[in-house]
Amino acid sequence: MDRNSPPPAPPRKRLTPLDYLLFGSVAALVVYAGYRVNDVLVYNWDWSRVLGFLVRFDEDTGRWIGNLLLTGLFTTLRLAVWATLLATVIGIVMGYWRTCENLTLRIISRCYVELIRNIPPVVFIFIFFFFISSQIFPAMGLDDIDPDGALVANPVFHFLFGDPRLLSNFLAGLLCLAMFEGAYVTEIVRAGIQSVQKGQWEAARAIGLSRTNVLRDVILPQALRKILPPLAGQFITLIKDSAIVSLISIQELTFLATEVAATTTKVFETWILVGAMYFILCYSFAVLFAWFERRAARSRR
Amino acid sequence: MLDTSAARPLVEITGMCKWYGEFSALHDINLSVMEGEKVVVCGPSGSGKSTMIRCINQLEAHQKGKILVDGTEVTPDMKNIEQIRREVGMVFQSFNLFPHMTILDNLILGPMRNRGVSRKEATDLAMHYLERVQIAAQAAKYPPQLSGGQQQRVAIARALCMKPKVMLFDEPTSALDPEMIAGVLDVMIELAEDGMTMVVVTHEMGFARKVADRVVFMDEGEIIEVAHPEDFFSNPQSDRAQLFLSQLLGH
């Protein structure tokens, strides 16, 4: 046979009748659920009122501006981004401590992880929130910040941290979320560090690198590449978990959605819309992380 | 033969002991390595050869006895062990190149971080050593793209970039395919001819005959015999060395 002939085409995946049956029954279930809501509950669908809380037309300026739900989405986004950064820092430090030879550091990090992992997030957030909002923030003078001061009353600050009047509210939510997610990131980082071969530590030490440089130049870059997939999953979990901080009145998407649902009495519309907003947010991050992963994989080759 | 009168000891081990739990891994090790001397350490697997040389730069901690490197005592809890490690190059059985860095970056990391050398200067130095081990053309590649023999030569160059006073080799050819071994040994022989102080754990008896000033035979965590290679191979004194050599050369 001719060596240069092209390889045979792989067989194509096709949907079988059984697949169509499956899709069909799922569709039937959805239609039935819709029917129940419409006919049995006699529910009046009215999307216009809820959509009005997404964007509204401002008569004074003559422009469309974001209303409660969109504001909430941006607060959630800010919360998620800052909490991700903070949780990463906590996770890397604590994750390294978990693998340290120093017993004190190991005890501290172990306590942190076990304490947070074995308490329901809501309970942790209630405890931690009342501690920081009643003790730490007043001590830091955060409650006395002048919302019109030059430092906070500018577009950059507003873009990064939202409304200055809600700063301590925002920071409380951010800290709760970061502390909580940091524990899970810690465990992922620990697993990553431990997955780097012993020989890498030895080689790095053998050329006389300091402790910090061993970690920064040799161990962490390899560990982070390995843990990128679970880390991405954890960060998407963080975005979803950010809904919990609505319970301590942080004015993010879920909190504002509760208010919109109460005002409009359009419960289904509100939560379907909010669900879609969360989906778009999380899925965008999933796509972004997948891209990072592919990039990291490429540079390894 | 080596002129020992002018040379000073670079590595001095006296009465060193080490245990893994209850197991005595090293017992009463005494060994001095003079400047410029090449010492080959051999013995059956599990005899403590690797552990011994790994104690010299404290990749393993010893529990008793004294180790001096160029006059400075090394201890498990010392603060500036990095200073010692910069003077002691080490080559591992499994190469241990940093897989996320290019060959060149593997070489310049040490000098840049430890000696504050500029990237330009470190690169010049690295390319010099890469040429010596004949890998200069591969400088921009990543370690997994190279063959085992090439990787081990890079590892030697990486250690040399720190301009060490003594080089430790921990079975540098044991993980290599047979056709790769010669290239690595050639580099090591060349290094020996340039006067580098070397402690080599190896089963390559041809290399030992050619290069070694002394052969150290270890078994069960003890030094059994220290001899000139000709004497050791032709007329080993201890029973255990005789047994080891007969097993090694028996095939």
Interface residues (C-beta under 8 A of the other chain):
Chain A: Q197 G199 Q200 E202 A203 A204 R205 A206 I207 G208 L209 S210 N213 D217 V218 P221 Q222 R225 S299 R300 R301
Chain B: N57 L59 E82 Q83 I84 R85 R86 V88 G89 M90 F92 S94 N96 L97 F98 P99 H100 L109 G110 R113 N114 Y142 P144 Q145 A155 R158 A159 M162
